[in-house]
Amino acid sequence: MRLMTKFGGSSLADAAQFKKVKAIVEADESRSFVVVSAPGKRDSNDEKITDLLLQCYDRRESNLSFAPLFMRIRQRFCDIERELGLDVGIESELLSIERAIQNGASSDFVASRGEYLTGLLLAAYLGFGFMDPCELIAFHDDGTYDDETTQRWCQKLDGKKRLVIPGFYGRKRDGSIKTFSRGGSDITGAIIARAVGADVYENWTDVDGFMMADPRIVDSPRIMSVVTYSELRELSYMGAGVLHEDSIFPVRRARIPIHVRNTNKPDAKGTKIVPDGSVDAHGRGSVLTGVAGRSGFTIITVTKDNMHKEVGFGYRLLRVLSHNNISFENCPSGIDTMSIIIDDSFLKGKLDAVISEIRRDCEPNTIEVTSQIALIAAVGKGMVRSVGVSSKLFSALSEAGINVRVINQSSSEMNIIVGVEQRDFKDAVNAVYRAFNP
Ligand code: ASP
């Protein structure tokens, strides 16, 4: 068993958190590759090291003094070094970073230093080696991630173990430091997991796992124990705040499961994200994996007698959208009607033009526009196959007095999407969740 273990910023916020991290790493010998974020907030009023570093950069850019801000960064790293009884020369590292900022260092360089210093400290504390991601993670000259070169550079990891690698950054061909977008240590973790052929990519954070619904809408939703990569994609597309797509593509392609776990509750089961079709996904009890939704949609419904016999009708209708540079979400249709659900952001300022073009190109009997629609996706592999699932879902919605405006059951057999009026959004999410979690 080989694990690639990534710790997020809250897991490394201070010396006490470093101690928890050490206990976790030492509890299992297979945790031999560790990727770290920079120290995050210690409490809700605190600031993340990366934010402080970027503020220093901004102040320098505005020709303002950043010394008091840098002092706070210095204090936090020096406290960790002292409280853990380490001596990695963090003071002199900080001094050279401060000088570099004074001398015009780039924002990417400045932002990356939190992960760099954290990596030095944790490597010493665990008695692991330290490897700078500039040796592993490559970016093109235009700043985009260079996967091909990265895979070549990562061959350096062959035969290595017991290493700490800072997340979030790498370098361009000219040697300059480049970071991923914010939160990018997750991406580094996924790249390293793939490079070392990890059996599991562990992502340690400060939550018990992914919740089955948004806790701002549903009171204390349950944690998903297992979710497939496609289900997760569906849920995050529909608004669930889970891992970013970029951060999972290397492991998703390599079919490596991700295990999201809580550093503050290492005994909790967490959430496993598993490849589609894997045993774990089939062994789940519940047909509903999660429910998510977004508001701000418009439905355009077009009817025309004998539409079902008219060759090219759908083509002409969708051509109007593509011609106006509009992407659509779903397209439920009946014998003589077709509805198109569109995210309002695409329609802004274009609705009148779209309607008159549809009139001209499709010559329909009627066109109806319904705005202020919310879409809710009930996601669960096997959902569509299980008898009684949709009746449960629709009874729950009708019992809650919710008028369902559209229904779309994707052929992926993974989700049922319902469109409701925006004002019913929260009630509808609650009704769907409760139907499967009584
Ligand atoms: N420290 C960086 C940030 O705050 C990257 C990360 O934590 O993943 O965005």
Residues whose N, C-alpha, C, O or C-beta is under 5 A from the ligand:
A	BS01	LIG	G9 S37 A38 T50 F168 R182 G183 G184 S185 D186
